[in-house]
Each structure stands twice: as structure tokens, then as C-alpha cells.
Amino acid sequence: HTFHATAEEAKERTEQMLNVYADFCEQVLAIPLVKGRKTEKEKFAGAEATYTIEALMHDCKALQSGTSHNFGNGFAKAFGIEYTNKENKLSPVYETSWGMSTRIIGAIIMVHGDDSGLVLPPRIAPVQTMIIPIQQKKDGVLDKAFEIRDTLKSNFSVKVDDSDKSPGWKFSEQEIQGIPTRIEIGPKDIEQNQVVVVRRDTREKIVVSLDEIETKLGEILETIQKDMYDRAKAFLDSHIDFAETMDEMNEKFNTKRGFIKAKWCGSAECEDEIKAATGGATTRCICKEDQVKDGDTCIFCGKQAKHVVYFGKAY
């Protein structure tokens, strides 16, 4: 929550924080988004404007992943929240409120996870690589595993799984936990001065010289981060569609298209009717990229459209 002296400052902070959340999701969590202003019906009650970031899950449902509200000075007037301005007079403040909740954890799971468990982006993974010794009871294997850990730990979050479980069991645990990479090291690898780095996201196996392990691991983790975002972005882009009629909208929702863009008149009544007619689709946000022109009509009532909006079925 913040207080501001002017409406302009409050608006700037509201939009700034929306962009902070969007940047965090895209650059750190590898989650692509659509973002924009909520409709009057969907905004926070009493706010002047609510802005949202919306992610798309594997099942093509939308998840509101963060919001930023411009409260104006309505609440300040109601509760007598004032400051002394430059003219030495009391004036109501302008408020903002913004937040991201634990539901973003659900977004990480549902955007990136697979049937084997979590897939965590390297930039947030508590453990970025798990070193798994093969035939660890043979002389030198565990020592080499801990030597690699000590080499890497100044730049990466790294652990050694030296438990008595079988390597296959350890691989499965690493995959369930979503650890971005594992490093396999055994007697033959030691002889050849190499390790095998396995990517969690693609399960690709990469042979890396021990002399280059620090550099190569960093490159692999950055590649994973980029590839995870690119895959999620490709999925999002392929599940954004446009509908001109209600029949077309329903057909596309029935085939799990994800977000459907449509022209809309601005009426809350039409929002309710569209939700009922589609079995739950709501306006997620107003599309800033697509503008309406004279003669464009609402997908439901046929009146002059005011906005193009993203519709989606959401959690």
C-alpha cells in the first residue's frame, strides 16, 4: 500500500508495480503473460482502476497472477486520511495497493510441471544442480562428487546426494523436486575427466569436461531458463484466438483455446450474459494492443464496441 500527493503519482505507481510483477514472472519465473486493465465489473470494489497479469495453465485455464489497484482518494475521504500539502492545507491522499499471492506457486507448477513432477526455473530453484555419484562406494567417487560441489558452490546452489538409495531412485527424486540439472559422476567418468549433466526440462544428457564444469553449468542453466520461457510463450501464443460471434467463441472454448479476444460494448450485463452463455468465461483484462473503431460491434449485443477484451475460463 502507498499514499501519494497527486492522482498522477498514484497512477504511475499502480502501473509501475504491474510492470514489476510482469517482469518478475517473465524474467525470473519464465511465465509469459497477458496484462492490462480490468473491466469496471471485475476491478477491486471502490478502486478507480485495477490492473492484472494473467497466466495460462496447461489445461488452458487462466490464472490471475498479480494485481495492482489505483484507489484514487475515495477511501482516504471516507476514512479521513489526509496530509498537509505545500499550501499548508489538509488534503486527502491518493492510494495504491498491489500484491502477488501464493497462487503464483500454483502458476509455476501448472505452467512448467510435467507428469514426473516439478520443473523449476533455474533462477528460483533452491537447488540448481544435484550431484549424484554412481557406484559411490568405489574409491574416489564420493570424494570427486564433493570436490565438484566445492568447485561449484560459490556460484551455484548445489548438493550431493550421498544417500544409500539407488541411482535410479535418486534420479526420480531429483525430477520430482524439479531440480533444473543433475550431475552424474562415476568411475568411468573420473577416468575420462568428465561428468554427465542432465537437464530436468528436456532430459538431455550433456557430457562436460571437469575442466569446464563451472562455465558449462552456467551456460546450461541459462539455456534452460530461456527455453522454459520460450516453450511457455509458444504455448500461450498458440492459445490466444479471436472470436467474432458467440457461436465461434463457444466452439473455441470447447476446444480449449485458452484466451479468446472479442469486441465488447462495456456493459456489465453483457459480461454476465457471456459468462452464462459460455459456461464460465469472464473478462480477464482489456487488450491494449487491439483497438476498436466505429462500426465494430459487441460480440453479444451487437451495439458499438468500446474495447477488445481477453475472455478466459479461470481458477
N, C-alpha and C positions, 0 to 999 in steps of 0.2 A: 504494500500500500504506500502511496506517496501523496503528498499535498503540494499544490503549485499555486503561484500567484495569478496566473492567467490561464484562460481556456486553451490558448495556443501551446503553452508549455505542457499542459496535461495531455493534449492530443499527440504532441511529439513523443512524450514518454510512453504513451499507450502503444503507438506504432513501433517505437524503438524496441520495446520488450517483446512484441510479437516477432520481430525480426531476430532478436537474440535467441528466442526459443526455436525458431525455424532453423537458424544457423547451427544451433546445438544439435538438433535432430539430424540434420543432413550431414554435417561435417564430423560429428562425433559418434552418433548412433547409427549412421548410414541409413537413415529412414527418409525417403523423399516424401514430399507433402504437397497438398494444395492449401492455400491460405487466403484469407480475405475477411470481409466484414460479415457478421451475422445479420440476418433479417431482423426487423423490429420484433417479430413474434419470437424469434429464437435468442434474442440478446438477453443479457442479465437484467432482471426486473429493476427498473429505476435508473439504469445506465443510459447515457447518451448514445454509446456505441460499444459493441463487443466485437472483438476480432478473434479469429480462431486459426489454428493449424490442424489439418485433418490428414491422417494417415490411412492407408488402405491395407487391410489384413489379407492373408492368403485366401480366406473364404469370401473375399470381395465385400466385406462389411467395412464401413468407415469407423474410425475411432478418433474422437475429438481428443487431441493430444496436448493441448495447451491453449489457454485463453488470456486475453488482455482486455480489460474493461476501462473505458473512459466514463467516469461517473459525473463529469461536469461539476456543478456546485449544488445540485439538488439535495443530496444528503447533508452537505455542510449547512445549508439553510435550515433544513429540518431539525438538525441537532445542535445548531448554534456554534459551529466550528468556524472560528474567524482568526484573522491575523491583522496586525497593524501595518497598513500599506505605506508607501512613500509619502503620502499626504498626511500621515499620522491619523488615519481613519481606519476604523474596523471594517474589514471586508471578508466575505466568505471565501474559503479556499476552493480550489478545484482538485478533485481527487482522481486517482487511478488505482486499479487493483489488477494484479496479474499473477498467474500461477501455472505450475505444471505439477501434476499429482503422480502418485504411484502407479496410475494406469499406464504411464509411459513404459513401465516394466513389462506390462502385458503387450504393448506395441512391439518391443524388442523381441519378445518370444514369438509373437504371431507373424511378424514381418520376416524374420530371419530363420526361425527354427525349422527343423525338419523331423522326419519320423524317428530319428535317432536321438533327438534331444535339442538342447540349446545350441545356437550358433551365435557367439558373441563377437561384436566388432572389436578389433584389437585395441582401439583407443579407450574402451571402457572395461575390458576384460580384467578381472582381479588377478588372474594368472594368464600371461600371454603365451607361455610355452611350458609344456610338461616334458621333462626328460625321462624317458622310460628305458632303463637298462635291460638288455636282452641277455639271458644266461648270466644274471648278475652275480651268481655265486662263483663264477670263474674269476681267477685272479686278474685284478686290474680293471674290471668292468665298472664296478661301483666307484672306484677311485676316479676313473676317467669321467663318469657321469657328474660327480661333484666338482671335478676340475672344470668341466664345461659350464656348470652352473655358476661357479665363481667368476668365470670369464664374462658371462652374460649379465650377471645380476646388477651391475652398475647402470645398465641401460634398459633392462627389460625386467618384467615381473616373471620370475622363473622358479620352478620347483622340480625336485627329483622324486619320482615315485619309487621308493626303495622297499615297498611292502613285499610280502611273500606271495602276493597274488600272481597269477599267470600273466604274461604279456598281453594276451588277448583280452583278458578281463580289464587290465589297465587301459588298453586302447578304448574299450567300451565306456569305461568311466570318464575318460578324457572327452569322448564325444558327447556323452550325456550332459556333462558340465559345460559344454560349449567352448572349451579352451581352444583358442584360434589355431595353435600348432602343437605338434608333439615332435620331440627329437628322439629317434631310436638310435641306440648305440649298443653294439655287441662286439664280441671278439673279432669277427671278420672286419667290421668297420674300423676297429682300432688298428688292425694290421694295415688297412688301406688309408689310414689317416682321414677318415670321413665319418659323417653321420647321415642319417636319412631324416629329412624334415617333411612331415606330413601335414598338409593343410586340412583344417576341420571343414571348411566350406565346400571344397571340391574333392577332398581326399587324395589329391595329387601328391605323389611322393617325389621329393626333390633331393638328389644326392648333393651334399655340400662338403667341401673340404674343411677340415677342422681349422685350417689356417685362415679361412674366410667366414667362419660361422657367425661372428658378430655382425659383419657387414651384410651378409646374405640374409640373416634372420630379419634384420631391419627392413630390407627390401621386400621380403616375402610378406611381412606383416602389413606394410603399406599397400602392397598389391591386393592383399585380402580385403583391407578396408575399402579400397576403391572398387574392387569387384563386387563386394556386397552391396554397396550403394548403387552401382550400375545395374545389377540384376534387379534390385527392388524398384529402381526408376523405370526400367524397361517394363516390369510388371504393371506399375502404376500407369504409365503412358498407354499401355495396351488395354487398360481397363477404364479409360475415360472416353465416353462416347457422347453423341448429341442426339436429341430426340425432338422432332417437330410436332408429333401428335401423342396423345395419351396411349394409344394402341402401340405405337413404336416404343414409348418409354416402358410399358409393361413387358413387352416382348424382350427388351434388352435387359431389364432387371431379372426376368425369368432365366436368362442365360448368363447370369452373374457378370454383368458388365462392369460393376463397381460404381464409379461416379457417372451420372448422366447429367450433362448440361442441357438446360432448357430455358426458353424465354418465359418470363413470368411478369405478371401485372403489378406485383407489390401488395396484393391483397392477402391478409391473413386467412380469410375464408377459403381462398384458392389453395393456400398451403394445406389447410385441413382436408380439403376435398382430394387433393393429390395424394396426401398421406393415406387416406381411406381407400382410394382407388388403386393404389399400388401395394397395399398391404404393409405399409410402414415406412415408405420413403419420405424423408424430410429434407428441407433445405439445409445444406451443410454450411455454405457461405456464398456470398456474391462473387461472381467471377469478374475480376478486374480486367482481365485480358480481352474479353469479348464484350462489345458494347451493342446496345440495341439502337435501332434507327426508326424513324417514322414509318409506320406500316407494319412493323414487327408485332406479332400478336402473342398473347399469353397462351401457353400450351393447353391450359384448362378452359378458361372462359372466353378466349378469343378477343379480349379487349387489348388496347395498346399495351405492349410490354414495357416495363421500366428497367428490368435487369435481366442479364443471363445469370443463372444460379446453378451451383452444383447441387444435385439431389443425390442422396445415398441412403441406404439402409444401414443403420448404425447400432453399435452396442449401447 
